Amino acid sequence: MTRRRPASFVLWILVGISTLMPASVLAETKISVSGQMRVRAEADKKNFDPAASPFQFNDLRTRLGIEAVVESNTHLFIQFQDSRRLGGVNASSDLLSGTTADAKNVDIHQAYLLVDRLGLEGLALQAGRFEMEIGNGRVFGSNDWSNVGRTWEGASLAYALPAARIHTYSLKRLEPSAKKGTRDFDIFGINCKLPGPALDLFGFYERDAALAGGTGNLHDLNLLDRFDFGLYHKRSYGSADLEMNAVYQAGEQAAASPIRSQDISAYLATAEVGYALPTARKARLALGIDYASGDSDPADDTYGAYSGLYGRTHRFRGFMDYFGAYRPEGLMDLMTRASVEPCSGWTLKADAHYFRTAAPYTDFEGKETQSVGVEIDVVASTSRVAGVRVEGGASVFLPSKSFANEIYKLRDPEKTDPGFWAYLMLTAGFGKDL
């Protein structure tokens, strides 16, 4: 029989250890832990095929973060994450649920050092692996809807002035080990946030130094040299509100067949105007447009399609995510939104999107068209369940025959079903100072 030590014995051990620690560590280091668990069930029938059945699956995301704040100035943050599909397999195709197999799926989602005052009041440094957003995340966003989420590796400097905050950053998208020269993919940028006019001005440079056609290519042409310049604005005007993005892309990129340089000239423009209704319950109506330019002639030496690789799309371009990847034809989205809080702790939202491509594409009949389709999204969420946020929704997409067959190559091009998607999501989190 094992003899149990009294709680007082354990307490005295902890007191003894604490006396051996430097007083400055005890007095000036604050440690906190935070965590989140999210379970999402989805029913997916997005392929427009009348003969197909819905695909049903469940995703689980678990995050655990530890932060240490030293001398109220230096933050050390580490966030672990496990992302999995329930009933899935590991890299060796071993079954996981109900077995003794190990998924080995835990990764470091974020790990960074943040110094609030770097020898100068208002000057802050962040370095490591971290999430980053510009404005509302339309151009740079963490993409939190994803079961993994987007993080960056690099460093940033921020300087807070009385009327502005300047943020510069250097991000490493790819670091290959090249024997000769560099084949890195780097991003360098600067943001200027002006609280007075509620304006964010930003610019960044993307350089993929890999050679077009590989290292044996006779063309000394990098895959990408692109500049992005833009602004973000959000402000309320009484009961009305306005949110907008504008981005222009310039530079050059490598095109294939044949390998050649293409000049980039593309843009993104978004605007949403909302109005808060004078009702007893909080309600809002909004109209908006989201326009990403397209390329009308892939064979020429100019590329006109906007390429948004790092922003959120689920939040802005319809919940069914047909347009997460940017297309050379571009996209125009005319939208209406409505939201209401029918009772305390409940929110209902409905969006309607009318999609067309910005430039024509060739459909399954060999005809040029810009038709895409209409999407309707409905979402309900509540915080009335203690300790957890419950959210669920359903979406339907009514495609044109051209779009349905251009994307999914249906068995019978003349027959298409509406796309359908639904989800139910539970999210719970915690935070605790130690």
One Martini backbone bead per residue (centre of mass of N, CA, C, O) as a GRO file, in nm:
protein
  434
    1MET     BB    1   0.095   0.037   0.024
    2THR     BB    2   0.056   0.370  -0.046
    3ARG     BB    3   0.173   0.656   0.091
    4ARG     BB    4   0.026   0.953   0.162
    5ARG     BB    5   0.086   1.275   0.120
    6PRO     BB    6   0.040   1.558   0.243
    7ALA     BB    7  -0.036   1.871   0.133
    8SER     BB    8   0.176   2.021   0.309
    9PHE     BB    9   0.425   1.882   0.187
   10VAL     BB   10   0.397   1.996  -0.100
   11LEU     BB   11   0.398   2.293  -0.020
   12TRP     BB   12   0.690   2.295   0.104
   13ILE     BB   13   0.833   2.228  -0.158
   14LEU     BB   14   0.744   2.479  -0.317
   15VAL     BB   15   0.868   2.680  -0.120
   16GLY     BB   16   1.160   2.583  -0.148
   17ILE     BB   17   1.192   2.635  -0.451
   18SER     BB   18   1.122   2.941  -0.446
   19THR     BB   19   1.379   3.030  -0.274
   20LEU     BB   20   1.583   2.957  -0.525
   21MET     BB   21   1.461   3.184  -0.678
   22PRO     BB   22   1.464   3.464  -0.821
   23ALA     BB   23   1.302   3.749  -0.737
   24SER     BB   24   1.255   3.871  -1.025
   25VAL     BB   25   1.095   3.635  -1.139
   26LEU     BB   26   0.860   3.635  -0.938
   27ALA     BB   27   0.784   3.950  -0.967
   28GLU     BB   28   0.829   3.984  -1.320
   29THR     BB   29   0.661   3.716  -1.394
   30LYS     BB   30   0.399   3.631  -1.624
   31ILE     BB   31   0.166   3.357  -1.638
   32SER     BB   32  -0.026   3.212  -1.911
   33VAL     BB   33  -0.321   3.040  -2.020
   34SER     BB   34  -0.461   2.897  -2.328
   35GLY     BB   35  -0.772   2.784  -2.498
   36GLN     BB   36  -0.905   2.569  -2.771
   37MET     BB   37  -1.216   2.419  -2.892
   38ARG     BB   38  -1.317   2.266  -3.215
   39VAL     BB   39  -1.629   2.157  -3.362
   40ARG     BB   40  -1.706   2.032  -3.703
   41ALA     BB   41  -1.991   1.980  -3.900
   42GLU     BB   42  -2.035   1.846  -4.240
   43ALA     BB   43  -2.228   1.905  -4.547
   44ASP     BB   44  -2.126   1.803  -4.887
   45LYS     BB   45  -2.273   1.943  -5.210
   46LYS     BB   46  -2.076   2.105  -5.462
   47ASN     BB   47  -2.082   1.937  -5.763
   48PHE     BB   48  -2.370   1.935  -5.929
   49ASP     BB   49  -2.437   1.624  -5.904
   50PRO     BB   50  -2.711   1.416  -5.923
   51ALA     BB   51  -2.543   1.134  -5.848
   52ALA     BB   52  -2.453   1.257  -5.586
   53SER     BB   53  -2.350   1.249  -5.256
   54PRO     BB   54  -2.311   1.356  -4.959
   55PHE     BB   55  -2.045   1.482  -4.766
   56GLN     BB   56  -1.943   1.361  -4.444
   57PHE     BB   57  -1.791   1.551  -4.166
   58ASN     BB   58  -1.531   1.592  -3.897
   59ASP     BB   59  -1.376   1.858  -3.717
   60LEU     BB   60  -1.069   1.912  -3.518
   61ARG     BB   61  -0.961   2.180  -3.290
   62THR     BB   62  -0.656   2.228  -3.092
   63ARG     BB   63  -0.555   2.474  -2.842
   64LEU     BB   64  -0.234   2.574  -2.675
   65GLY     BB   65  -0.131   2.843  -2.460
   66ILE     BB   66   0.183   3.016  -2.368
   67GLU     BB   67   0.256   3.298  -2.148
   68ALA     BB   68   0.537   3.524  -2.100
   69VAL     BB   69   0.592   3.809  -1.884
   70VAL     BB   70   0.869   4.026  -1.881
   71GLU     BB   71   0.877   4.312  -1.722
   72SER     BB   72   0.627   4.425  -1.888
   73ASN     BB   73   0.765   4.368  -2.210
   74THR     BB   74   0.817   4.053  -2.254
   75HIS     BB   75   0.700   3.812  -2.491
   76LEU     BB   76   0.621   3.460  -2.461
   77PHE     BB   77   0.483   3.257  -2.728
   78ILE     BB   78   0.304   2.937  -2.720
   79GLN     BB   79   0.126   2.738  -2.978
   80PHE     BB   80  -0.059   2.460  -2.986
   81GLN     BB   81  -0.164   2.211  -3.246
   82ASP     BB   82  -0.461   2.018  -3.339
   83SER     BB   83  -0.549   1.873  -3.662
   84ARG     BB   84  -0.857   1.694  -3.752
   85ARG     BB   85  -1.021   1.409  -3.885
   86LEU     BB   86  -1.262   1.219  -3.799
   87GLY     BB   87  -1.148   0.902  -3.887
   88GLY     BB   88  -0.875   0.925  -3.978
   89VAL     BB   89  -0.543   0.936  -4.106
   90ASN     BB   90  -0.222   0.895  -4.144
   91ALA     BB   91   0.065   0.896  -4.334
   92SER     BB   92   0.036   0.558  -4.323
   93SER     BB   93  -0.277   0.480  -4.326
   94ASP     BB   94  -0.368   0.474  -4.034
   95LEU     BB   95  -0.580   0.406  -3.810
   96LEU     BB   96  -0.711   0.589  -3.522
   97SER     BB   97  -0.984   0.530  -3.433
   98GLY     BB   98  -0.977   0.274  -3.193
   99THR     BB   99  -0.664   0.282  -3.164
  100THR     BB  100  -0.289   0.283  -3.123
  101ALA     BB  101  -0.242   0.503  -3.304
  102ASP     BB  102  -0.031   0.779  -3.416
  103ALA     BB  103  -0.063   1.097  -3.555
  104LYS     BB  104   0.147   1.319  -3.517
  105ASN     BB  105  -0.019   1.634  -3.514
  106VAL     BB  106   0.153   1.821  -3.350
  107ASP     BB  107   0.193   2.176  -3.355
  108ILE     BB  108   0.329   2.497  -3.413
  109HIS     BB  109   0.147   2.776  -3.462
  110GLN     BB  110   0.294   2.953  -3.234
  111ALA     BB  111   0.625   3.139  -3.203
  112TYR     BB  112   0.709   3.422  -3.003
  113LEU     BB  113   0.870   3.746  -2.982
  114LEU     BB  114   0.769   4.029  -2.770
  115VAL     BB  115   0.859   4.377  -2.775
  116ASP     BB  116   0.734   4.672  -2.664
  117ARG     BB  117   1.027   4.805  -2.567
  118LEU     BB  118   1.302   4.892  -2.785
  119GLY     BB  119   1.454   5.140  -2.619
  120LEU     BB  120   1.170   5.268  -2.720
  121GLU     BB  121   0.898   5.437  -2.711
  122GLY     BB  122   0.682   5.248  -2.934
  123LEU     BB  123   0.893   5.018  -2.991
  124ALA     BB  124   0.836   4.707  -3.166
  125LEU     BB  125   0.903   4.346  -3.146
  126GLN     BB  126   0.867   4.066  -3.381
  127ALA     BB  127   0.950   3.706  -3.357
  128GLY     BB  128   0.877   3.424  -3.576
  129ARG     BB  129   0.557   3.271  -3.525
  130PHE     BB  130   0.265   3.427  -3.683
  131GLU     BB  131  -0.002   3.617  -3.693
  132MET     BB  132  -0.156   3.820  -3.970
  133GLU     BB  133  -0.313   4.147  -4.020
  134ILE     BB  134  -0.496   4.347  -4.260
  135GLY     BB  135  -0.738   4.493  -4.148
  136ASN     BB  136  -0.999   4.260  -4.250
  137GLY     BB  137  -0.827   4.026  -4.419
  138ARG     BB  138  -0.846   4.047  -4.739
  139VAL     BB  139  -0.523   4.034  -4.784
  140PHE     BB  140  -0.446   3.982  -4.476
  141GLY     BB  141  -0.497   3.658  -4.312
  142SER     BB  142  -0.565   3.390  -4.081
  143ASN     BB  143  -0.796   3.198  -4.149
  144ASP     BB  144  -0.988   3.067  -3.908
  145TRP     BB  145  -1.179   2.865  -4.051
  146SER     BB  146  -0.968   2.694  -4.069
  147ASN     BB  147  -0.830   2.400  -3.925
  148VAL     BB  148  -0.545   2.565  -3.910
  149GLY     BB  149  -0.437   2.819  -4.032
  150ARG     BB  150  -0.251   3.124  -4.067
  151THR     BB  151   0.107   3.155  -4.079
  152TRP     BB  152   0.415   3.327  -4.002
  153GLU     BB  153   0.767   3.380  -4.089
  154GLY     BB  154   0.949   3.628  -3.892
  155ALA     BB  155   0.951   3.994  -3.885
  156SER     BB  156   0.871   4.292  -3.676
  157LEU     BB  157   0.808   4.652  -3.683
  158ALA     BB  158   0.677   4.894  -3.443
  159TYR     BB  159   0.548   5.243  -3.449
  160ALA     BB  160   0.419   5.469  -3.214
  161LEU     BB  161   0.225   5.744  -3.274
  162PRO     BB  162   0.001   5.984  -3.209
  163ALA     BB  163  -0.125   5.955  -3.538
  164ALA     BB  164   0.034   5.670  -3.569
  165ARG     BB  165   0.109   5.334  -3.717
  166ILE     BB  166   0.410   5.163  -3.784
  167HIS     BB  167   0.453   4.869  -4.002
  168THR     BB  168   0.710   4.632  -4.035
  169TYR     BB  169   0.809   4.351  -4.264
  170SER     BB  170   0.951   4.006  -4.267
  171LEU     BB  171   0.886   3.731  -4.483
  172LYS     BB  172   0.906   3.366  -4.498
  173ARG     BB  173   0.785   3.142  -4.733
  174LEU     BB  174   1.076   3.043  -4.854
  175GLU     BB  175   1.372   2.806  -4.773
  176PRO     BB  176   1.589   2.698  -4.972
  177SER     BB  177   1.870   2.480  -5.061
  178ALA     BB  178   2.096   2.649  -5.242
  179LYS     BB  179   2.404   2.630  -5.406
  180LYS     BB  180   2.308   2.864  -5.607
  181GLY     BB  181   2.209   3.114  -5.483
  182THR     BB  182   1.869   3.217  -5.471
  183ARG     BB  183   1.519   3.065  -5.386
  184ASP     BB  184   1.351   3.259  -5.244
  185PHE     BB  185   1.051   3.360  -5.054
  186ASP     BB  186   0.969   3.700  -5.018
  187ILE     BB  187   0.833   3.948  -4.775
  188PHE     BB  188   0.785   4.306  -4.793
  189GLY     BB  189   0.654   4.555  -4.551
  190ILE     BB  190   0.408   4.834  -4.506
  191ASN     BB  191   0.227   5.011  -4.248
  192CYS     BB  192  -0.037   5.272  -4.205
  193LYS     BB  193  -0.206   5.383  -3.919
  194LEU     BB  194  -0.505   5.602  -3.917
  195PRO     BB  195  -0.734   5.686  -3.685
  196GLY     BB  196  -0.871   5.942  -3.775
  197PRO     BB  197  -0.959   5.835  -4.085
  198ALA     BB  198  -0.972   5.527  -4.082
  199LEU     BB  199  -0.669   5.436  -4.207
  200ASP     BB  200  -0.505   5.199  -4.425
  201LEU     BB  201  -0.171   5.182  -4.535
  202PHE     BB  202  -0.021   4.971  -4.798
  203GLY     BB  203   0.285   4.769  -4.866
  204PHE     BB  204   0.420   4.503  -5.085
  205TYR     BB  205   0.685   4.257  -5.152
  206GLU     BB  206   0.720   3.995  -5.395
  207ARG     BB  207   0.979   3.724  -5.398
  208ASP     BB  208   1.050   3.473  -5.641
  209ALA     BB  209   1.375   3.332  -5.706
  210ALA     BB  210   1.289   3.130  -5.881
  211LEU     BB  211   1.328   2.970  -6.177
  212ALA     BB  212   1.214   2.949  -6.476
  213GLY     BB  213   1.225   2.603  -6.545
  214GLY     BB  214   1.456   2.606  -6.360
  215THR     BB  215   1.804   2.580  -6.325
  216GLY     BB  216   1.835   2.500  -6.648
  217ASN     BB  217   1.752   2.767  -6.738
  218LEU     BB  218   1.826   3.029  -6.967
  219HIS     BB  219   1.635   3.201  -6.808
  220ASP     BB  220   1.675   3.494  -6.603
  221LEU     BB  221   1.378   3.421  -6.434
  222ASN     BB  222   1.165   3.502  -6.215
  223LEU     BB  223   0.859   3.411  -6.098
  224LEU     BB  224   0.847   3.676  -5.887
  225ASP     BB  225   0.767   4.045  -5.911
  226ARG     BB  226   0.568   4.206  -5.663
  227PHE     BB  227   0.341   4.482  -5.616
  228ASP     BB  228   0.150   4.610  -5.329
  229PHE     BB  229  -0.118   4.853  -5.319
  230GLY     BB  230  -0.310   5.000  -5.037
  231LEU     BB  231  -0.644   5.017  -4.875
  232TYR     BB  232  -0.823   5.079  -4.558
  233HIS     BB  233  -1.179   5.131  -4.464
  234LYS     BB  234  -1.352   5.226  -4.148
  235ARG     BB  235  -1.686   5.370  -4.085
  236SER     BB  236  -1.908   5.564  -3.897
  237TYR     BB  237  -2.245   5.730  -3.978
  238GLY     BB  238  -2.411   5.670  -3.745
  239SER     BB  239  -2.619   5.431  -3.886
  240ALA     BB  240  -2.386   5.422  -4.078
  241ASP     BB  241  -2.157   5.224  -4.293
  242LEU     BB  242  -1.805   5.179  -4.401
  243GLU     BB  243  -1.630   4.938  -4.621
  244MET     BB  244  -1.287   4.920  -4.765
  245ASN     BB  245  -1.096   4.811  -5.058
  246ALA     BB  246  -0.764   4.876  -5.218
  247VAL     BB  247  -0.577   4.718  -5.493
  248TYR     BB  248  -0.248   4.721  -5.647
  249GLN     BB  249  -0.077   4.543  -5.912
  250ALA     BB  250   0.279   4.502  -5.977
  251GLY     BB  251   0.513   4.387  -6.230
  252GLU     BB  252   0.650   4.047  -6.255
  253GLN     BB  253   0.621   3.734  -6.443
  254ALA     BB  254   0.620   3.397  -6.512
  255ALA     BB  255   0.563   3.230  -6.813
  256ALA     BB  256   0.434   2.967  -6.998
  257SER     BB  257   0.428   2.858  -7.306
  258PRO     BB  258   0.636   3.027  -7.322
  259ILE     BB  259   0.898   3.147  -7.169
  260ARG     BB  260   0.807   3.454  -6.996
  261SER     BB  261   0.740   3.786  -6.951
  262GLN     BB  262   0.500   3.948  -6.730
  263ASP     BB  263   0.303   4.210  -6.686
  264ILE     BB  264   0.158   4.361  -6.403
  265SER     BB  265  -0.211   4.448  -6.398
  266ALA     BB  266  -0.394   4.477  -6.099
  267TYR     BB  267  -0.715   4.446  -5.905
  268LEU     BB  268  -0.890   4.552  -5.598
  269ALA     BB  269  -1.248   4.603  -5.512
  270THR     BB  270  -1.419   4.708  -5.209
  271ALA     BB  271  -1.768   4.742  -5.083
  272GLU     BB  272  -1.960   4.842  -4.779
  273VAL     BB  273  -2.301   4.927  -4.700
  274GLY     BB  274  -2.454   5.019  -4.392
  275TYR     BB  275  -2.762   4.975  -4.178
  276ALA     BB  276  -2.907   5.065  -3.877
  277LEU     BB  277  -3.189   4.977  -3.741
  278PRO     BB  278  -3.471   5.128  -3.566
  279THR     BB  279  -3.480   4.888  -3.341
  280ALA     BB  280  -3.503   4.696  -3.065
  281ARG     BB  281  -3.335   4.515  -3.238
  282LYS     BB  282  -3.048   4.432  -3.363
  283ALA     BB  283  -2.996   4.568  -3.700
  284ARG     BB  284  -2.882   4.489  -4.048
  285LEU     BB  285  -2.805   4.643  -4.363
  286ALA     BB  286  -2.644   4.545  -4.686
  287LEU     BB  287  -2.417   4.656  -4.946
  288GLY     BB  288  -2.205   4.502  -5.211
  289ILE     BB  289  -1.864   4.487  -5.354
  290ASP     BB  290  -1.650   4.241  -5.537
  291TYR     BB  291  -1.345   4.314  -5.727
  292ALA     BB  292  -1.157   4.103  -5.948
  293SER     BB  293  -0.944   4.101  -6.177
  294GLY     BB  294  -0.885   4.000  -6.514
  295ASP     BB  295  -0.771   3.791  -6.787
  296SER     BB  296  -0.819   3.818  -7.141
  297ASP     BB  297  -0.496   3.729  -7.233
  298PRO     BB  298  -0.272   3.473  -7.179
  299ALA     BB  299  -0.073   3.522  -7.447
  300ASP     BB  300   0.033   3.769  -7.345
  301ASP     BB  301   0.245   4.028  -7.168
  302THR     BB  302  -0.017   4.056  -6.979
  303TYR     BB  303  -0.133   4.060  -6.634
  304GLY     BB  304  -0.484   4.105  -6.497
  305ALA     BB  305  -0.492   3.918  -6.244
  306TYR     BB  306  -0.585   3.889  -5.936
  307SER     BB  307  -0.364   3.790  -5.649
  308GLY     BB  308  -0.501   3.637  -5.355
  309LEU     BB  309  -0.318   3.447  -5.115
  310TYR     BB  310  -0.365   3.579  -4.790
  311GLY     BB  311  -0.666   3.592  -4.755
  312ARG     BB  312  -0.984   3.611  -4.693
  313THR     BB  313  -1.291   3.429  -4.818
  314HIS     BB  314  -1.525   3.311  -4.650
  315ARG     BB  315  -1.632   3.590  -4.541
  316PHE     BB  316  -1.673   3.728  -4.851
  317ARG     BB  317  -1.727   3.473  -5.092
  318GLY     BB  318  -1.872   3.273  -4.947
  319PHE     BB  319  -1.925   2.974  -4.759
  320MET     BB  320  -1.854   2.755  -5.000
  321ASP     BB  321  -1.568   2.810  -5.139
  322TYR     BB  322  -1.533   2.847  -5.463
  323PHE     BB  323  -1.321   3.125  -5.422
  324GLY     BB  324  -1.039   3.071  -5.281
  325ALA     BB  325  -0.925   3.057  -5.559
  326TYR     BB  326  -0.775   3.232  -5.798
  327ARG     BB  327  -0.877   3.346  -6.111
  328PRO     BB  328  -0.801   3.456  -6.430
  329GLU     BB  329  -1.104   3.586  -6.466
  330GLY     BB  330  -1.204   3.657  -6.211
  331LEU     BB  331  -1.434   3.864  -5.993
  332MET     BB  332  -1.788   3.929  -5.931
  333ASP     BB  333  -1.956   4.060  -5.627
  334LEU     BB  334  -2.292   4.082  -5.545
  335MET     BB  335  -2.428   4.200  -5.228
  336THR     BB  336  -2.629   4.092  -4.947
  337ARG     BB  337  -2.711   4.191  -4.605
  338ALA     BB  338  -2.831   4.033  -4.291
  339SER     BB  339  -2.905   4.126  -3.941
  340VAL     BB  340  -3.012   3.975  -3.618
  341GLU     BB  341  -3.139   4.009  -3.272
  342PRO     BB  342  -3.411   3.847  -3.151
  343CYS     BB  343  -3.241   3.774  -2.889
  344SER     BB  344  -3.072   3.705  -2.630
  345GLY     BB  345  -2.780   3.546  -2.766
  346TRP     BB  346  -2.882   3.599  -3.068
  347THR     BB  347  -2.794   3.529  -3.424
  348LEU     BB  348  -2.891   3.643  -3.753
  349LYS     BB  349  -2.791   3.547  -4.094
  350ALA     BB  350  -2.790   3.688  -4.440
  351ASP     BB  351  -2.671   3.597  -4.770
  352ALA     BB  352  -2.626   3.742  -5.107
  353HIS     BB  353  -2.488   3.619  -5.425
  354TYR     BB  354  -2.358   3.764  -5.732
  355PHE     BB  355  -2.188   3.597  -5.995
  356ARG     BB  356  -1.901   3.706  -6.195
  357THR     BB  357  -1.681   3.743  -6.425
  358ALA     BB  358  -1.449   3.977  -6.541
  359ALA     BB  359  -1.369   3.765  -6.753
  360PRO     BB  360  -1.383   3.562  -6.996
  361TYR     BB  361  -1.488   3.221  -7.054
  362THR     BB  362  -1.473   2.884  -7.155
  363ASP     BB  363  -1.700   2.658  -7.214
  364PHE     BB  364  -1.831   2.339  -7.291
  365GLU     BB  365  -1.927   2.478  -7.584
  366GLY     BB  366  -1.708   2.711  -7.665
  367LYS     BB  367  -1.809   2.958  -7.505
  368GLU     BB  368  -1.832   3.280  -7.413
  369THR     BB  369  -1.836   3.374  -7.057
  370GLN     BB  370  -1.961   3.520  -6.718
  371SER     BB  371  -2.113   3.306  -6.583
  372VAL     BB  372  -2.213   3.158  -6.256
  373GLY     BB  373  -2.402   3.269  -5.986
  374VAL     BB  374  -2.593   3.185  -5.684
  375GLU     BB  375  -2.573   3.271  -5.330
  376ILE     BB  376  -2.701   3.133  -5.012
  377ASP     BB  377  -2.675   3.242  -4.666
  378VAL     BB  378  -2.727   3.083  -4.337
  379VAL     BB  379  -2.700   3.203  -3.989
  380ALA     BB  380  -2.669   3.069  -3.651
  381SER     BB  381  -2.616   3.208  -3.314
  382THR     BB  382  -2.493   3.122  -2.971
  383SER     BB  383  -2.439   3.206  -2.597
  384ARG     BB  384  -2.648   3.042  -2.403
  385VAL     BB  385  -2.439   2.829  -2.369
  386ALA     BB  386  -2.244   2.746  -2.129
  387GLY     BB  387  -1.906   2.784  -2.253
  388VAL     BB  388  -2.043   2.800  -2.552
  389ARG     BB  389  -2.039   2.820  -2.903
  390VAL     BB  390  -2.312   2.823  -3.131
  391GLU     BB  391  -2.303   2.715  -3.484
  392GLY     BB  392  -2.514   2.750  -3.782
  393GLY     BB  393  -2.557   2.638  -4.136
  394ALA     BB  394  -2.672   2.728  -4.477
  395SER     BB  395  -2.620   2.648  -4.834
  396VAL     BB  396  -2.678   2.777  -5.173
  397PHE     BB  397  -2.608   2.694  -5.526
  398LEU     BB  398  -2.681   2.859  -5.842
  399PRO     BB  399  -2.578   2.753  -6.136
  400SER     BB  400  -2.443   2.768  -6.418
  401LYS     BB  401  -2.371   2.554  -6.668
  402SER     BB  402  -2.092   2.661  -6.729
  403PHE     BB  403  -1.971   2.649  -6.442
  404ALA     BB  404  -2.034   2.356  -6.359
  405ASN     BB  405  -1.868   2.227  -6.608
  406GLU     BB  406  -1.594   2.376  -6.583
  407ILE     BB  407  -1.532   2.256  -6.292
  408TYR     BB  408  -1.674   1.932  -6.286
  409LYS     BB  409  -1.733   1.761  -6.531
  410LEU     BB  410  -1.997   1.636  -6.607
  411ARG     BB  411  -2.163   1.374  -6.736
  412ASP     BB  412  -2.414   1.584  -6.782
  413PRO     BB  413  -2.417   1.903  -6.900
  414GLU     BB  414  -2.747   1.943  -6.884
  415LYS     BB  415  -2.705   1.853  -6.574
  416THR     BB  416  -2.790   2.028  -6.267
  417ASP     BB  417  -2.722   2.088  -5.938
  418PRO     BB  418  -2.738   2.226  -5.660
  419GLY     BB  419  -2.553   2.353  -5.422
  420PHE     BB  420  -2.460   2.210  -5.092
  421TRP     BB  421  -2.434   2.338  -4.743
  422ALA     BB  422  -2.348   2.235  -4.399
  423TYR     BB  423  -2.332   2.338  -4.038
  424LEU     BB  424  -2.178   2.254  -3.709
  425MET     BB  425  -2.052   2.458  -3.428
  426LEU     BB  426  -1.815   2.420  -3.156
  427THR     BB  427  -1.693   2.667  -2.908
  428ALA     BB  428  -1.414   2.662  -2.672
  429GLY     BB  429  -1.265   2.862  -2.402
  430PHE     BB  430  -0.959   2.982  -2.229
  431GLY     BB  431  -0.823   3.175  -1.939
  432LYS     BB  432  -0.510   3.186  -1.729
  433ASP     BB  433  -0.358   3.295  -1.448
  434LEU     BB  434  -0.056   3.189  -1.259
   0.00000   0.00000   0.00000
